[in-house]
Every structure is written in C-alpha cells, then in structure tokens.
C-alpha cells in the first residue's frame, strides 16, 4: 500500500560551493566565524550549523556569488562565439 506521508529527514545539510573560495572575503569570513564559535570545542556539528547560517547570509548579501559568476561566464561565451563567426 502506498500512502502520502511526510518524512522528517532532519535539517538540510550544509552546501558549500567551491567557487566561494575564489572570493577572499569568504575565506576570511569562514576563518573569523570558525574561531568566534570556538567555544563549542568538540561539537563540530553545532559549529557547522552556525557557519551554515553565516554563509547563507553572506551569499545572499553578496548577490548569490555563484549565480553571478555563471551569468558572467555565459556572457563571455557569447562574446567569444560572436568573435569566432
């Protein structure tokens, strides 16, 4: 029997985008926040949860860094295509 039931999988995991490392302020932010939440020694999961919120806010405040980079790369591809014709 199939039925529609909600399953609680717990909190969403931390999604880290490697492209964020290209932004110097992101690396500095991570180092600063990680040391600021150092009082949670031995509780890596709790530290990551706090860092997740900080990174989510940073990404939103900076206009979704990855999405902007994708648009920039797409524009560059269009220009190169036009030049090669």
Secondary structure, DSSP 8 states (H G I E B T S, - for coil): ----------S------GGGGGSHHHHHHHHHHHHHTGGGTT-HHHHHHHHHHHHHHHHHHTT-HHHHHHHHHHHHHHHHHHHH-
